[in-house]
Amino acid sequence: MRVAVIVFPGSNADVDLYNAVEDVMGVPVDYVWHAENDLSRYDVILLPGGFSYGDYLRCGAVARFSPVMEQVIKAAEQGKLVMGICNGFQILTEAGLLPGALLRNRSLKFRCKLSALRVENNDTAFTRDYAAGEVIQIPIAHGEGNYYCDEETLEKLKANNQIVFRYHGENPNGSLEDIAGICNEKGNVLGMMPHPERAVHEWMSSADGRRMFTSILQTWRERNSVQAHS
């Protein structure tokens, strides 16, 4: 198993993601520059947070046209696991891999805090190690995390169980129906605003993000009939 962490000009959470993969999954992981045009050797592709291209035009709007995104789309169509976090989520919506859009926080302020999330769908490759309805603590750090979609799209998300996380208690950005993370219909592409990679050790104030990475690893092992080494 090999993991790619895509790096765009302006990414700033790529190191956190790289370290989380190394620390929790213990598999080979590479930084992959946005100009790369071949991701065929990677099994899992992660898009980190940050401010790609300075968030000019709209957050993620310019990064969506980076050469690597053609390969990310291709990988998603092949069924490989793709996860976008914060700015990565924004890029996935701009690229059409996930529906909806991320708008300015309702407060018009950047929010950075530990946030409570409720696991709405634990039947995904990314959440299988959580319990349905479990409340976890994951940090947020964004100014444009206000998820929005039209009514028809919202009904499809609900009907297909694509809403993976909701904010529990306080909604920090005004997102529609407290949505914090969604997946595509096939369940192999996930986007979320909170940062699980910043919650994989107790010294980080929470280790609740750790199980996202163990879920990904276990899913890959089962798909490829690989036994875990003790």
N, C-alpha and C positions, 0 to 999 in steps of 0.2 A: 504494500500500500504506500502510495506517495501523495503528499498533499501540496497544493500550490496556494500561496498567499499572494494575490495580485497586488502590485504596487503601482499606484497612479501618482503623478505629480500632485503633491498636497496630501497624500495619505499620511496619517499619523498614528494609526492604531495597528499598523502592520506588524510591528515588533511584538506587541501584546499578543496578537493572534499566533504568530510564529512560536512564541514561548509557551503559550497554552497547549499547542499541538505537541511540542516537544515534551513538556512536563506531564501532560495527562495521557496522551495517546502513545507517545514513545515510538513514533514512526518517522520516516524521512519526510522532511518538509523543506520547500524551497521558496525564496522570494522570487516572484516572476514579474518582470518589468512589463508595463502596459503595452509596449510595442511588440511583444511576443506574438507569433502567429502559429504556434503549435502547442497545444496542451494535451496531446494524445497520451503522454506518459503519466498523466496525473489521474488519480481516482476521485479525489475530492478537491473542489475549488472554493476558496474562501476570499470574499471581497471585504476588505477592512473599512473601518471608519476613518474620518478625516475630512478634508476639504478639497476633494479632487478638482484640479484646475481652478482653485480659489472659489469654487461654487459660482463661477460666472454663469450668466443666463439664468439657470436654475440649478439647485444642488443635483449633481449627477448628470446633468444634461450634456456636458461636453465629454465627460468620461465615457458616456454611452457609445461614442464614436471612436474610442481607442481601438487599435487593431485587435487587441486581445479579446474584445467583447464578441467578435464573430466566433472565436473559439469557445468562449464561455457559453454562448447560445448553442453551439454545436454540441458541447459536452452535456448541457441540460437536455437537449433533444435525445441524446444517447442514453439518458437515464442516470448519468453520473450525479453525485451529490454536489449541490451548489448552495452556499450560504452567504448572504450579504448582511453585514452588520452596520447599522447606522448609515453612514454615507454609502456603504455597500448595498443596503436596502434601497436607498434612493436611486442608485444606479440600476438596480434590477428592475425597478418600476419604469424608469426611463427607457430601458432596453426592451420593455414589453414582456419580460420573463415573469413578472408579477403584475397584477392589476392594481389600479389606483395610483395615488400620488401622495407625496409628503409635502405638506404646506408649512408655513411659518407657525411656530408655537402660538397658541391663542394669546398668551401673555406678551408676545413679541420679545421675550427674553430668553436667553440661553439658559437651559436648565442642566445642572450637574449635581446628581444626588443618587443615593441608593433608593431604588424604587421597587415596590412590591408588584409581582406579576402572578397571575393565575394561569396555570397550565390548562388550556381549553381542550387541546388535542394531544394526547400522549401516544397516539398511534401513528407516529411518523418516525422517519429515520433519525431525526434530530432530538426527539423527546421520549423515546421508548423507556428510558431509565427514570422517568418521572411518573408520578401518579396523576391521574385525571383529577382536576380540581385543586391540585397542590398549589400552595402559595410559596413563591420563592423570592429571594432578594437579589436583584441584579442592578448594577449601576447604569445610569443614563448620562449622556453628555451630548446635547444637541440643541440647535436653535430652530430646526425644521423637521420636527418629528410628528407633526399633526397629520395622521393618516386620514385620507379622504377618498371616497369612491362614490359613484352614483348608486341610486337605489337598486337598480337591476343587478349591478355587480355585487353589492352587499348581500342580496338575496342568494346569489350564486355561491358566495363565500360561505354563507351559513349552510346552504343545502349540501355543499360538498365537504363540510367540516374543515374548511381551509383556514379558519381563524385559529391560530396556534397558541397565541398568548394575548391576554388582556391585562391592562393595568388594574390593580386591586387596591381599593381605597382611593387615593388621590390619582386623578388623571393629570399628569404633569404637562401635557401639551395640547389638550383639547381634542385628541383624535376621536374619530367617529366610533361610537360604541366602545370606547376604551381600548381599541385595538392597538396592540404593541408588536404583533408579529403575525405573518400569514405565510402560507405555502401555496404552491401551484396545485393544479388538479391532480397531477401525478404524484405529488408529495415529495419530489426529489429536489425542489428548489424552495429555500426558506429565506425570508427577509424579516429582520427585526430591528427595532431601534435600540433597545438596551444592549449592553456589552457583556455577554457571558464570558468572554476571554479575560475580563477584568474581575472575575469572581470565581477563580479556580483554586484558591488557597485561603485558609481561614484568616491569614494575616491581611488579606485584601478586604476584610470586613464581611465577606461572604464567600463560601465555596460552592454556592448553588449553581453556578454556571458550569461546573466541572462535568456534570452528567450529560450536558449537550455533546461534549467531546467523546465521552464513553459511549453514548448512544450511536454516534457516527461510526466509531470503531467497531462496535458489535454488529451493526448493520452490515458493514463491509465484510466482516469475517463470515457472517452467515451467507451472504450472497456469493462469496468465493470459497466457501467450505474450508475456511482457515481456522485451525484450533488455536486458542490463546495459550501462550507459554507461561508456565508457572514460575 
